[in-house]
Amino acid sequence: MAVSQDLLDILVCPVCKEPVSLTEDKTGLKCPACRRVYPIRDDIPVMLVDEARIED
C-alpha cells in the first residue's frame, strides 16, 4: 500500500473536513461527502483543492 493506514486515519478533505478513503485503484483519496478525489503522486497525497477532480 502506497499510503500508510496511520496517515489515512488523520487525513480529511480540505473542503468539507470529512475523512477520506483510498480509491479502489489506490491512485487517489476520495471524500464521500463532496466526491472530490485527491491524487496520490510518488506515494504522497496531494490534498490541494485545485488538484482534485469530482467523481460521480
N, CA, C and O atoms as a Tinker XYZ file with bonds, in Angstrom:
   224  protein
     1  N      0.844000   -1.178000    0.000000    73     2
     2  CA     0.000000    0.000000    0.000000    64     1     3
     3  C      0.889000    1.241000    0.000000    63     2     4     5
     4  O      1.843000    1.339000    0.772000    81     3
     5  N      0.567000    2.160000   -0.856000    73     3     6
     6  CA     1.381000    3.360000   -1.021000    64     5     7
     7  C      1.252000    4.318000    0.158000    63     6     8     9
     8  O      2.244000    4.914000    0.578000    81     7
     9  N      0.051000    4.475000    0.694000    73     7    10
    10  CA    -0.183000    5.400000    1.793000    64     9    11
    11  C     -0.451000    4.579000    3.050000    63    10    12    13
    12  O     -1.277000    3.667000    3.039000    81    11
    13  N      0.254000    4.909000    4.137000    73    11    14
    14  CA     0.102000    4.132000    5.366000    64    13    15
    15  C     -1.281000    4.347000    5.982000    63    14    16    17
    16  O     -1.913000    5.386000    5.792000    81    15
    17  N     -1.724000    3.350000    6.711000    73    15    18
    18  CA    -3.022000    3.431000    7.373000    64    17    19
    19  C     -3.024000    4.530000    8.433000    63    18    20    21
    20  O     -4.055000    5.166000    8.656000    81    19
    21  N     -1.902000    4.761000    9.081000    73    19    22
    22  CA    -1.813000    5.831000   10.077000    64    21    23
    23  C     -2.096000    7.192000    9.449000    63    22    24    25
    24  O     -2.783000    8.025000   10.041000    81    23
    25  N     -1.568000    7.411000    8.256000    73    23    26
    26  CA    -1.811000    8.668000    7.553000    64    25    27
    27  C     -3.265000    8.760000    7.103000    63    26    28    29
    28  O     -3.883000    9.818000    7.219000    81    27
    29  N     -3.808000    7.672000    6.596000    73    27    30
    30  CA    -5.211000    7.662000    6.168000    64    29    31
    31  C     -6.151000    7.975000    7.333000    63    30    32    33
    32  O     -7.202000    8.586000    7.141000    81    31
    33  N     -5.774000    7.561000    8.523000    73    31    34
    34  CA    -6.622000    7.790000    9.698000    64    33    35
    35  C     -6.739000    9.264000   10.067000    63    34    36    37
    36  O     -7.709000    9.656000   10.716000    81    35
    37  N     -5.767000   10.095000    9.665000    73    35    38
    38  CA    -5.809000   11.507000   10.054000    64    37    39
    39  C     -6.127000   12.457000    8.909000    63    38    40    41
    40  O     -6.424000   13.627000    9.147000    81    39
    41  N     -6.070000   11.972000    7.657000    73    39    42
    42  CA    -6.336000   12.853000    6.519000    64    41    43
    43  C     -7.827000   13.141000    6.374000    63    42    44    45
    44  O     -8.663000   12.245000    6.488000    81    43
    45  N     -8.140000   14.400000    6.123000    73    43    46
    46  CA    -9.518000   14.813000    5.864000    64    45    47
    47  C     -9.545000   15.690000    4.622000    63    46    48    49
    48  O     -8.530000   16.263000    4.227000    81    47
    49  N    -10.708000   15.784000    4.019000    73    47    50
    50  CA   -10.903000   16.644000    2.857000    64    49    51
    51  C    -10.730000   18.100000    3.285000    63    50    52    53
    52  O    -11.335000   18.520000    4.271000    81    51
    53  N     -9.918000   18.881000    2.567000    73    51    54
    54  CA    -9.724000   20.283000    2.943000    64    53    55
    55  C    -10.964000   21.150000    2.719000    63    54    56    57
    56  O    -11.037000   22.259000    3.248000    81    55
    57  N    -11.934000   20.670000    1.951000    73    55    58
    58  CA   -13.136000   21.450000    1.675000    64    57    59
    59  C    -14.185000   21.244000    2.764000    63    58    60    61
    60  O    -14.659000   22.208000    3.365000    81    59
    61  N    -14.547000   19.987000    3.015000    73    59    62
    62  CA   -15.659000   19.727000    3.936000    64    61    63
    63  C    -15.235000   19.054000    5.241000    63    62    64    65
    64  O    -16.070000   18.803000    6.110000    81    63
    65  N    -13.949000   18.765000    5.378000    73    63    66
    66  CA   -13.376000   18.197000    6.616000    64    65    67
    67  C    -13.851000   16.784000    6.940000    63    66    68    69
    68  O    -13.781000   16.356000    8.092000    81    67
    69  N    -14.330000   16.063000    5.938000    73    67    70
    70  CA   -14.722000   14.662000    6.123000    64    69    71
    71  C    -13.497000   13.760000    5.905000    63    70    72    73
    72  O    -12.630000   14.092000    5.096000    81    71
    73  N    -13.414000   12.629000    6.614000    73    71    74
    74  CA   -12.309000   11.693000    6.382000    64    73    75
    75  C    -12.334000   11.162000    4.950000    63    74    76    77
    76  O    -13.402000   10.906000    4.393000    81    75
    77  N    -11.165000   11.002000    4.367000    73    75    78
    78  CA   -11.053000   10.475000    3.001000    64    77    79
    79  C    -10.670000    9.002000    3.054000    63    78    80    81
    80  O    -10.141000    8.518000    4.055000    81    79
    81  N    -10.945000    8.301000    1.966000    73    79    82
    82  CA   -10.580000    6.891000    1.883000    64    81    83
    83  C     -9.882000    6.629000    0.558000    63    82    84    85
    84  O    -10.060000    7.364000   -0.413000    81    83
    85  N     -9.101000    5.587000    0.538000    73    83    86
    86  CA    -8.346000    5.196000   -0.651000    64    85    87
    87  C     -9.299000    4.716000   -1.738000    63    86    88    89
    88  O    -10.234000    3.966000   -1.458000    81    87
    89  N     -9.068000    5.142000   -2.974000    73    87    90
    90  CA    -9.889000    4.675000   -4.091000    64    89    91
    91  C     -9.576000    3.204000   -4.374000    63    90    92    93
    92  O     -8.561000    2.679000   -3.917000    81    91
    93  N    -10.444000    2.555000   -5.118000    73    91    94
    94  CA   -10.261000    1.134000   -5.416000    64    93    95
    95  C     -8.954000    0.851000   -6.139000    63    94    96    97
    96  O     -8.304000   -0.163000   -5.884000    81    95
    97  N     -8.565000    1.756000   -7.049000    73    95    98
    98  CA    -7.325000    1.533000   -7.798000    64    97    99
    99  C     -6.090000    2.069000   -7.066000    63    98   100   101
   100  O     -4.977000    1.985000   -7.586000    81    99
   101  N     -6.282000    2.619000   -5.862000    73    99   102
   102  CA    -5.202000    3.105000   -4.995000    64   101   103
   103  C     -4.388000    4.242000   -5.604000    63   102   104   105
   104  O     -3.214000    4.414000   -5.275000    81   103
   105  N     -5.017000    5.026000   -6.498000    73   103   106
   106  CA    -4.311000    6.164000   -7.092000    64   105   107
   107  C     -4.812000    7.496000   -6.561000    63   106   108   109
   108  O     -4.355000    8.555000   -6.991000    81   107
   109  N     -5.762000    7.442000   -5.615000    73   107   110
   110  CA    -6.299000    8.681000   -5.086000    64   109   111
   111  C     -7.012000    8.478000   -3.765000    63   110   112   113
   112  O     -7.206000    7.353000   -3.305000    81   111
   113  N     -7.395000    9.594000   -3.167000    73   111   114
   114  CA    -8.155000    9.592000   -1.916000    64   113   115
   115  C     -9.475000   10.288000   -2.179000    63   114   116   117
   116  O     -9.501000   11.414000   -2.675000    81   115
   117  N    -10.572000    9.622000   -1.847000    73   115   118
   118  CA   -11.903000   10.151000   -2.167000    64   117   119
   119  C    -12.637000   10.593000   -0.912000    63   118   120   121
   120  O    -12.617000    9.923000    0.120000    81   119
   121  N    -13.283000   11.741000   -1.037000    73   119   122
   122  CA   -14.149000   12.251000    0.026000    64   121   123
   123  C    -15.572000   11.782000   -0.258000    63   122   124   125
   124  O    -16.092000   12.039000   -1.344000    81   123
   125  N    -16.216000   11.097000    0.695000    73   123   126
   126  CA   -17.572000   10.611000    0.443000    64   125   127
   127  C    -18.620000   11.730000    0.419000    63   126   128   129
   128  O    -19.684000   11.563000   -0.177000    81   127
   129  N    -18.335000   12.847000    1.050000    73   127   130
   130  CA   -19.323000   13.928000    1.138000    64   129   131
   131  C    -19.372000   14.768000   -0.141000    63   130   132   133
   132  O    -20.443000   14.931000   -0.726000    81   131
   133  N    -18.232000   15.301000   -0.581000    73   131   134
   134  CA   -18.229000   16.190000   -1.747000    64   133   135
   135  C    -17.757000   15.493000   -3.025000    63   134   136   137
   136  O    -17.733000   16.109000   -4.090000    81   135
   137  N    -17.379000   14.201000   -2.927000    73   135   138
   138  CA   -16.992000   13.359000   -4.068000    64   137   139
   139  C    -15.700000   13.810000   -4.749000    63   138   140   141
   140  O    -15.432000   13.399000   -5.878000    81   139
   141  N    -14.898000   14.643000   -4.092000    73   139   142
   142  CA   -13.615000   15.022000   -4.672000    64   141   143
   143  C    -12.627000   13.869000   -4.504000    63   142   144   145
   144  O    -12.620000   13.181000   -3.483000    81   143
   145  N    -11.790000   13.673000   -5.529000    73   143   146
   146  CA   -10.741000   12.663000   -5.473000    64   145   147
   147  C     -9.408000   13.388000   -5.593000    63   146   148   149
   148  O     -9.126000   14.061000   -6.584000    81   147
   149  N     -8.598000   13.227000   -4.548000    73   147   150
   150  CA    -7.284000   13.860000   -4.498000    64   149   151
   151  C     -6.245000   12.849000   -4.967000    63   150   152   153
   152  O     -6.242000   11.714000   -4.490000    81   151
   153  N     -5.367000   13.231000   -5.886000    73   151   154
   154  CA    -4.407000   12.272000   -6.441000    64   153   155
   155  C     -3.306000   11.911000   -5.446000    63   154   156   157
   156  O     -3.003000   12.661000   -4.518000    81   155
   157  N     -2.719000   10.738000   -5.672000    73   155   158
   158  CA    -1.524000   10.318000   -4.933000    64   157   159
   159  C     -0.401000   10.259000   -5.958000    63   158   160   161
   160  O     -0.480000    9.515000   -6.935000    81   159
   161  N      0.644000   11.048000   -5.729000    73   159   162
   162  CA     1.790000   11.085000   -6.644000    64   161   163
   163  C      3.056000   10.725000   -5.879000    63   162   164   165
   164  O      3.357000   11.332000   -4.851000    81   163
   165  N      3.788000    9.756000   -6.369000    73   163   166
   166  CA     5.014000    9.294000   -5.721000    64   165   167
   167  C      4.776000    8.967000   -4.252000    63   166   168   169
   168  O      5.576000    9.329000   -3.389000    81   167
   169  N      3.671000    8.282000   -3.973000    73   167   170
   170  CA     3.270000    7.852000   -2.632000    64   169   171
   171  C      2.942000    9.009000   -1.694000    63   170   172   173
   172  O      2.928000    8.820000   -0.478000    81   171
   173  N      2.676000   10.209000   -2.231000    73   171   174
   174  CA     2.341000   11.382000   -1.426000    64   173   175
   175  C      0.963000   11.888000   -1.841000    63   174   176   177
   176  O      0.756000   12.222000   -3.008000    81   175
   177  N      0.017000   11.947000   -0.901000    73   175   178
   178  CA    -1.303000   12.502000   -1.220000    64   177   179
   179  C     -1.209000   14.001000   -1.499000    63   178   180   181
   180  O     -0.607000   14.749000   -0.727000    81   179
   181  N     -1.803000   14.428000   -2.598000    73   179   182
   182  CA    -1.833000   15.845000   -2.969000    64   181   183
   183  C     -3.210000   16.376000   -2.566000    63   182   184   185
   184  O     -4.183000   16.227000   -3.304000    81   183
   185  N     -3.276000   16.992000   -1.396000    73   183   186
   186  CA    -4.554000   17.414000   -0.821000    64   185   187
   187  C     -4.856000   18.874000   -1.147000    63   186   188   189
   188  O     -5.233000   19.649000   -0.268000    81   187
   189  N     -4.690000   19.237000   -2.400000    73   187   190
   190  CA    -4.978000   20.587000   -2.870000    64   189   191
   191  C     -6.286000   20.574000   -3.651000    63   190   192   193
   192  O     -6.489000   19.727000   -4.520000    81   191
   193  N     -7.165000   21.511000   -3.338000    73   191   194
   194  CA    -8.475000   21.561000   -3.989000    64   193   195
   195  C     -8.329000   21.713000   -5.497000    63   194   196   197
   196  O     -9.092000   21.112000   -6.253000    81   195
   197  N     -7.366000   22.504000   -5.942000    73   195   198
   198  CA    -7.162000   22.717000   -7.378000    64   197   199
   199  C     -6.701000   21.454000   -8.104000    63   198   200   201
   200  O     -6.879000   21.344000   -9.317000    81   199
   201  N     -6.122000   20.517000   -7.393000    73   199   202
   202  CA    -5.638000   19.266000   -7.994000    64   201   203
   203  C     -6.698000   18.167000   -7.989000    63   202   204   205
   204  O     -6.539000   17.160000   -8.679000    81   203
   205  N     -7.760000   18.341000   -7.233000    73   203   206
   206  CA    -8.795000   17.302000   -7.099000    64   205   207
   207  C     -9.734000   17.319000   -8.293000    63   206   208   209
   208  O     -9.927000   18.339000   -8.955000    81   207
   209  N    -10.313000   16.144000   -8.543000    73   207   210
   210  CA   -11.361000   16.048000   -9.557000    64   209   211
   211  C    -12.614000   15.554000   -8.840000    63   210   212   213
   212  O    -12.530000   14.893000   -7.805000    81   211
   213  N    -13.760000   15.878000   -9.396000    73   211   214
   214  CA   -15.028000   15.455000   -8.792000    64   213   215
   215  C    -15.570000   14.268000   -9.571000    63   214   216   217
   216  O    -15.762000   14.333000  -10.785000    81   215
   217  N    -15.814000   13.181000   -8.844000    73   215   218
   218  CA   -16.350000   11.962000   -9.451000    64   217   219
   219  C    -17.821000   11.828000   -9.163000    63   218   220   221
   220  O    -18.326000   12.384000   -8.188000    81   219
   221  N    -18.507000   11.096000  -10.001000    73   219   222
   222  CA   -19.936000   10.803000   -9.773000    64   221   223
   223  C    -20.116000    9.701000   -8.776000    63   222   224
   224  O    -21.247000    9.327000   -8.467000    81   223
